Every structure is written in C-alpha cells, then in structure tokens.
C-alpha cells in the first residue's frame, strides 16, 4: 500500500490545466496555471475525503465500533 496520492496534470486544447488523483475517481480540479490547479486539486481532495468520512459515519452511526486506526503504507 502506498502512503501518497498520485496527482496527474494535463493541458486541455483550450490551454487550461486539469488535475486528477489517479487513485480516487472523481477527485478532479482545474485552473489556468499549474500552481492554481495544484491548489484547487488539494482542496478538492480534502473536501472529498471530509464528505466521504461524514457519509460513512452517517451510514454506520448505530454500529458498535471495535477499532479505528489511521492506515499508512
């Protein structure tokens, strides 16, 4: 297991830059510059992880948690 995300940046025909996270479908952002796209992608990733965590806790709010840990590679 790896402990980092892989960000990929591509230039569109119109000259904008789109960034996405290879390991997380749907984690995407765009910008006019590489720096702007990188910043936007980091924000999108953080928002996506917060939303997923919130949704998961709602789905399992009545479950009895036996263990919770942070996994890193």
C-alpha positions as CSV (number, residue, x, y, z in Angstrom):
1,X,0.0,0.0,0.0
2,X,1.3,3.4,-0.8
3,X,1.2,6.4,1.5
4,X,0.7,9.1,-1.1
5,X,-1.8,10.1,-3.8
6,X,-0.7,10.4,-7.4
7,X,-1.7,13.7,-9.0
8,X,-1.7,13.9,-12.8
9,X,-1.9,17.2,-14.6
10,X,-2.9,17.6,-18.3
11,X,-3.2,20.6,-20.6
12,X,-6.5,20.9,-22.4
13,X,-6.9,22.1,-26.0
14,X,-8.0,25.5,-24.7
15,X,-4.9,25.8,-22.6
16,X,-6.4,25.2,-19.2
17,X,-4.9,22.6,-16.9
18,X,-6.9,19.7,-15.4
19,X,-5.6,17.7,-12.5
20,X,-6.9,14.5,-11.1
21,X,-5.9,11.9,-8.4
22,X,-5.3,8.5,-10.1
23,X,-6.4,6.5,-7.0
24,X,-9.7,8.4,-6.4
25,X,-12.1,8.6,-9.4
26,X,-13.9,11.9,-9.2
27,X,-11.1,13.8,-7.5
28,X,-10.5,16.5,-10.1
29,X,-9.8,20.2,-10.4
30,X,-8.8,22.7,-13.0
31,X,-7.0,26.1,-13.2
32,X,-5.3,28.5,-15.5
33,X,-1.8,27.6,-14.2
34,X,-0.2,24.5,-12.8
35,X,0.1,26.1,-9.3
36,X,-3.6,27.1,-9.3
37,X,-4.6,23.7,-10.4
38,X,-2.5,22.0,-7.8
39,X,-4.0,24.2,-5.1
40,X,-7.5,23.5,-6.4
41,X,-6.8,19.8,-6.5
42,X,-5.6,19.7,-2.9
43,X,-8.7,21.5,-1.8
44,X,-10.9,19.1,-3.9
45,X,-9.2,16.1,-2.3
46,X,-9.7,17.4,1.2
47,X,-13.3,18.2,0.6
48,X,-13.9,14.8,-1.0
49,X,-12.3,13.0,2.0
50,X,-14.3,15.0,4.5
51,X,-17.5,14.3,2.7
52,X,-16.8,10.6,2.4
53,X,-15.9,10.5,6.1
54,X,-19.1,12.2,7.1
55,X,-21.2,10.0,4.8
56,X,-19.6,6.8,6.2
57,X,-20.1,7.9,9.8
58,X,-23.8,8.5,9.0
59,X,-24.1,5.1,7.4
60,X,-22.6,3.4,10.4
61,X,-23.7,5.7,13.3
62,X,-25.6,2.9,15.1
63,X,-22.7,0.4,14.7
64,X,-20.5,-0.7,17.6
65,X,-17.0,0.4,16.6
66,X,-14.4,-2.2,17.7
67,X,-11.4,-0.4,16.2
68,X,-10.5,2.8,14.5
69,X,-7.0,3.5,13.1
70,X,-5.1,5.5,10.6
71,X,-3.6,3.4,7.8
72,X,-0.4,4.5,6.1
73,X,1.7,2.5,3.7
